[in-house]
Amino acid sequence: MSSSLSTPAAILPSWAMPETGLREIIRQFTPNWFTVTMGTGILALAVNQFAGAIPGLHAVGTGLWLLNILLFVLISGLYTARWVLFFDGARRVAGHPVMAMFFGAIPMGLATILNGFLAFGFPLIGARAAVGIATTLWWIDMAMALACGLIIPFLMFTRQDHGIERMTAVWLLPIVAAEVTAASAGQLVPHVADPQAALRMLFLGYALWAYSVPLALSVLVILFLRLALHKLPHRDMAASGCLALGPIGTGALGLLLLGADAPHVCAAVGMPEIGLMAEGIGVIGGIMLWGYGLWWLALAVLTTLRYLRGEGMPFNLGWWGFTFPLGVYAVGTLALAHQTGLGFLREIGAGLVMLLAVLWVIVVWRTVLGVWRRTLFVSPCIASAAAG
């Protein structure tokens, strides 16, 4: 089976060349399109971190968030239509060793939308409605993240064809979804009025973090071994190197947000000591994960430069893998700066957000061109079946 995220049309045989009609677009539509919502959503939340210091940024973030909702609805509609109209082709994704991983992008994209209701929704629909919608979406997001984190690995063990030499950081996508939901719990807990309900959500946030982060860090160990033994992946998978930053940045952010919530929540139910301990663990754990992330960030920069100086990096939807991991690491850096008061961290975070914005513009432009030329609507599952 092909391991490409999105096979460039220039190298496809004639029978795999995409047509231009809407029906063919639906037939070829794949779940990796949800990475578009992940990247757009995290940029909206990241720029909003500076809304108090730079006039107009809150409006920019709101616009990006509203755009992200439209994208999520559109992509969900197209992908649902594929399952309805082309069920036999759509179900092949479960056996594909790369495309199945992108089911994890669905709850992660949804998480950026529910977080946006808390960041941007209050002046638009009112605090009560925004919190209510965000809470409902959080429970849905949690269910999807739990399912992805278990079912996709189970399919890896039972149905899919994998090899250490073909492994990439894409393996992380279904696993990381739960810790993204955990970080969203950290955003939502301060808005839960009932002490017992707040405590329940706080504990579920920590459980979701544990459901994801240790396993994701284990995958990174294997990824290090794979890179040492088999060198860098094929250039079609070049952007996947940045995905390693995702579980580290989200893991740090989750610990920081949940730790910041814990003193108030635990004190309200007669457990103040636990709350203070959780706050300290959040800061120390966040610092350690942030330092670990520096290594993977530097490696991603070096490997990207290596690809660019060598045979190049053909554009595909995998380029969206540059955005969300960098975004969560940037937001985690800013959260760490806020809780520690260290100015240099805020400066680093600001630089990362600016880099994220530049990358987003580049990837959006290339994606729009790919949509216009119909070169991005290629399903590796269909191509593999036709080739076989």
C-alpha positions in Angstrom: 0.0 0.0 0.0 1.1 3.6 -0.6 2.5 5.4 2.4 2.0 8.9 0.8 -0.1 11.4 2.6 -1.4 12.7 -0.7 0.2 11.4 -3.9 1.1 14.2 -6.2 -0.9 14.1 -9.4 2.3 14.5 -11.5 3.5 11.0 -10.6 0.1 9.2 -10.8 -0.7 6.7 -13.6 -3.5 7.7 -16.0 -6.1 5.6 -14.2 -5.5 7.4 -10.9 -5.6 10.9 -12.2 -8.4 12.9 -10.4 -11.3 14.1 -12.4 -12.9 17.5 -11.9 -16.5 16.7 -11.0 -17.9 17.0 -7.5 -18.9 13.3 -7.4 -15.3 12.3 -8.1 -14.0 14.7 -5.4 -16.3 13.1 -2.9 -15.2 9.6 -4.0 -11.5 10.6 -3.4 -12.1 12.6 -0.2 -9.9 11.5 2.7 -9.8 12.2 6.5 -6.5 14.0 6.3 -8.5 17.1 5.1 -9.4 17.6 8.8 -5.8 18.7 9.4 -6.8 21.9 7.7 -9.2 22.6 10.6 -6.5 21.7 13.1 -4.0 24.2 11.6 -6.5 27.0 11.1 -8.1 26.5 14.6 -4.8 26.6 16.5 -3.7 29.8 14.6 -6.9 31.5 15.8 -6.3 30.5 19.4 -2.6 31.4 19.2 -3.0 34.9 17.8 -5.7 35.6 20.4 -3.0 35.1 23.1 -1.8 38.6 22.2 -5.3 40.2 21.8 -4.8 42.4 24.9 -1.5 43.8 23.7 -2.2 44.3 20.0 -5.5 45.9 18.9 -7.3 44.0 16.3 -5.9 40.6 17.0 -9.0 39.4 18.8 -11.0 40.2 15.6 -8.5 38.4 13.5 -8.7 35.4 15.8 -12.5 35.5 15.7 -12.5 35.6 11.9 -10.2 32.6 11.7 -12.3 30.7 14.2 -15.5 31.4 12.2 -13.7 30.3 9.0 -12.6 27.2 10.8 -16.2 26.3 11.7 -17.2 26.7 8.1 -14.2 24.5 7.0 -15.1 21.8 9.6 -18.7 21.7 8.4 -17.7 21.6 4.8 -15.1 18.9 5.3 -17.4 16.8 7.5 -20.1 17.1 4.9 -17.9 15.9 2.1 -16.4 13.1 4.1 -19.8 11.9 5.3 -21.0 12.0 1.7 -18.2 9.7 0.7 -19.4 7.1 3.3 -22.9 7.4 2.1 -22.3 7.4 -1.7 -19.1 5.3 -1.9 -19.2 3.1 1.2 -17.1 0.3 -0.3 -14.3 2.7 -1.1 -14.6 4.6 2.1 -14.3 1.6 4.4 -10.9 0.7 2.9 -9.4 3.5 5.0 -9.5 1.2 8.1 -6.9 -1.0 6.5 -4.6 1.7 5.2 -1.5 2.1 7.3 -1.3 5.9 6.8 -4.7 7.3 6.0 -6.4 5.5 9.0 -4.2 7.6 11.4 -6.0 10.7 10.3 -9.2 9.8 12.0 -7.4 11.4 15.0 -7.5 14.7 13.2 -11.3 14.8 13.5 -11.5 15.3 17.3 -8.5 17.5 17.3 -10.0 19.8 14.7 -13.2 19.8 16.8 -11.3 20.7 19.9 -10.1 24.0 18.4 -13.7 24.9 17.7 -14.9 24.2 21.2 -12.0 26.1 22.6 -12.9 29.0 20.3 -16.4 29.2 21.9 -14.6 30.1 25.2 -12.2 32.5 23.5 -14.5 34.2 21.0 -18.0 33.1 21.6 -19.0 35.2 24.6 -19.5 38.5 22.8 -21.2 36.8 19.9 -23.8 34.5 21.6 -23.4 35.2 25.3 -21.4 33.4 28.0 -24.0 30.9 29.0 -24.7 29.7 25.5 -21.0 29.6 24.6 -20.1 27.5 27.6 -23.1 25.2 27.1 -22.1 24.6 23.5 -18.4 24.1 24.4 -19.4 21.6 27.1 -21.5 19.6 24.8 -18.8 19.5 22.1 -16.2 18.5 24.8 -18.1 15.4 25.7 -18.5 14.5 22.0 -14.8 15.2 21.4 -13.8 13.1 24.4 -15.8 10.1 23.0 -14.2 10.4 19.6 -10.7 10.8 21.1 -11.1 7.8 23.3 -12.3 5.7 20.3 -9.5 6.9 18.0 -6.9 6.2 20.7 -7.9 2.6 21.1 -9.5 1.5 17.8 -6.9 2.8 15.4 -4.0 1.1 17.3 -6.1 -2.1 17.4 -6.4 -1.9 13.7 -2.7 -1.4 13.4 -2.2 -4.6 15.4 -4.8 -6.7 13.5 -5.5 -5.5 9.9 -2.9 -3.0 8.7 0.6 -3.7 7.2 3.3 -1.9 9.1 7.1 -2.0 9.2 9.6 -0.2 11.3 11.3 1.1 8.1 7.9 2.7 7.0 7.0 4.2 10.3 6.6 7.9 10.6 5.3 10.4 13.2 1.8 10.0 11.6 1.4 7.1 14.1 0.9 9.7 16.8 -2.2 11.3 15.4 -4.9 8.9 16.8 -3.0 8.7 20.1 -2.6 12.5 20.7 -6.3 13.3 20.3 -7.1 12.4 23.9 -4.5 14.8 25.3 -5.8 17.6 23.1 -9.2 16.9 24.7 -7.5 17.0 28.1 -6.1 20.5 27.4 -9.6 21.6 26.3 -10.8 20.4 29.7 -8.3 22.7 31.3 -9.9 25.6 29.3 -13.4 24.6 30.2 -13.1 23.8 34.0 -13.0 27.4 35.1 -16.4 28.0 33.5 -18.1 25.0 35.3 -20.1 26.4 38.3 -20.9 23.2 40.1 -17.9 22.1 42.3 -18.5 18.4 41.8 -19.0 18.8 38.1 -15.8 20.8 37.9 -13.9 18.2 39.9 -15.2 15.5 37.6 -14.1 17.3 34.5 -10.7 18.1 36.1 -10.1 14.4 36.9 -11.3 13.3 33.5 -8.8 15.8 32.0 -5.9 14.2 33.9 -7.2 10.7 32.9 -7.3 11.7 29.2 -3.7 13.1 29.6 -2.5 9.8 31.0 -4.5 7.9 28.3 -2.4 9.7 25.6 0.9 11.2 26.7 2.8 8.1 28.0 1.9 6.1 24.9 2.8 9.0 22.6 6.2 9.4 24.3 6.8 5.7 23.8 6.1 6.1 20.1 8.7 8.9 20.0 11.3 6.5 21.3 10.5 4.0 18.5 10.5 6.8 16.0 14.1 7.8 17.2 15.2 4.2 16.6 13.5 4.1 13.2 15.3 7.3 12.1 18.6 6.0 13.3 18.3 2.7 11.5 16.5 3.7 8.3 17.2 7.4 8.0 14.7 10.1 7.0 11.3 9.1 5.4 10.6 9.6 1.7 10.2 13.3 0.7 6.4 12.8 0.3 6.3 12.3 4.1 8.8 15.1 4.9 6.4 17.3 6.8 5.5 14.4 9.2 8.7 15.1 11.1 7.1 18.1 12.8 4.3 16.0 14.2 6.5 14.7 17.0 6.2 18.2 18.5 2.5 17.8 18.9 2.2 15.4 21.9 5.0 17.3 23.7 3.4 20.7 23.2 -0.1 19.5 24.0 1.2 17.5 27.0 2.8 20.5 28.5 -0.2 22.7 27.8 -2.5 20.2 29.4 -0.5 19.9 32.6 -0.2 23.7 32.8 -4.0 24.4 32.3 -5.2 21.5 34.5 -2.7 22.5 37.2 -3.8 26.1 37.1 -7.4 24.9 37.6 -6.7 22.5 40.4 -6.2 24.8 43.4 -9.6 26.4 43.1 -11.5 23.2 42.1 -9.9 21.0 44.8 -10.2 23.6 47.5 -14.0 23.9 46.8 -14.4 20.2 47.6 -12.1 20.1 50.7 -8.8 18.9 49.0 -6.7 22.1 48.9 -3.4 20.1 49.3 -4.0 18.1 46.2 -4.8 21.3 44.2 -1.5 22.9 45.2 0.4 19.8 44.4 -1.2 19.6 41.0 -0.3 23.2 40.3 3.3 22.5 41.1 3.4 19.4 39.0 1.9 21.4 36.1 4.7 23.9 36.1 7.5 21.5 36.6 6.1 19.0 34.2 5.4 21.7 31.7 9.0 23.0 31.9 10.4 19.5 31.3 8.2 18.7 28.4 9.0 22.2 26.9 12.7 21.4 27.1 12.1 18.0 25.5 10.1 19.7 22.7 13.1 22.0 21.9 15.0 18.9 20.7 12.3 17.8 18.4 11.7 21.3 17.2 15.4 21.7 16.3 15.3 18.3 14.6 12.3 19.3 12.5 14.1 22.4 11.4 17.2 20.5 10.5 15.4 17.8 8.6 13.2 20.3 6.7 16.3 22.1 5.6 17.9 18.8 4.5 14.9 18.0 2.4 14.8 21.5 0.8 18.5 21.3 0.0 18.2 17.8 -1.4 15.4 16.5 -3.6 12.8 19.0 -2.4 9.4 18.7 -0.7 6.5 18.2 -3.1 3.4 19.8 -1.7 0.6 17.6 -0.3 -1.9 17.9 2.5 0.9 16.6 4.8 2.2 20.2 4.9 -0.6 21.0 7.3 1.5 18.9 9.7 3.7 21.9 10.2 0.9 24.0 11.7 -0.9 22.3 14.6 2.2 20.9 16.4 4.0 24.2 16.1 0.8 26.0 17.3 0.3 23.9 20.4 4.0 24.2 21.3 3.7 28.0 20.9 0.6 28.2 23.1 2.2 25.9 25.6 5.2 28.2 25.7 3.0 31.2 26.3 1.1 29.4 29.1 4.4 28.5 30.7 5.5 32.2 30.4 2.2 33.3 32.1 2.5 30.9 35.0 6.3 31.5 35.6 6.5 35.1 34.7 9.6 34.5 32.6 9.7 37.1 29.9 12.1 35.2 27.6 9.5 32.5 27.2 6.9 35.0 26.1 9.3 36.3 23.5 10.0 32.8 22.2 6.2 32.1 22.2 5.6 35.3 20.2 8.3 34.3 17.6 6.7 30.8 17.3 3.2 32.3 16.7 4.7 34.6 14.0 6.3 31.6 12.3 3.0 29.7 12.6 1.2 32.6 10.8 3.7 32.6 8.0 3.6 28.8 7.6 -0.2 28.9 7.6 -0.4 31.5 4.8 2.0 29.5 2.7 0.2 26.2 3.2 -3.2 27.8 2.7 -2.1 29.3 -0.6 -0.7 26.0 -1.8 -3.9 24.2 -0.7 -6.1 26.6 -2.6 -4.0 26.1 -5.7 -4.3 22.3 -5.2 -8.0 22.5 -4.8 -8.3 24.7 -7.9 -6.2 22.3 -10.0 -7.9 19.2 -8.4 -4.5 17.7 -7.5 -5.2 17.1 -3.8 -8.3 14.9 -4.2 -6.6 11.5 -4.4 -7.3 8.6 -2.1 -4.3 6.4 -1.5 -6.8 3.6 -0.5 -8.4 3.7 -4.0 -5.1 4.0 -5.8 -3.7 1.0 -3.8 -6.7 -1.1 -4.7 -6.6 -0.2 -8.4 -2.8 -0.9 -8.5 -3.4 -4.3 -6.9 
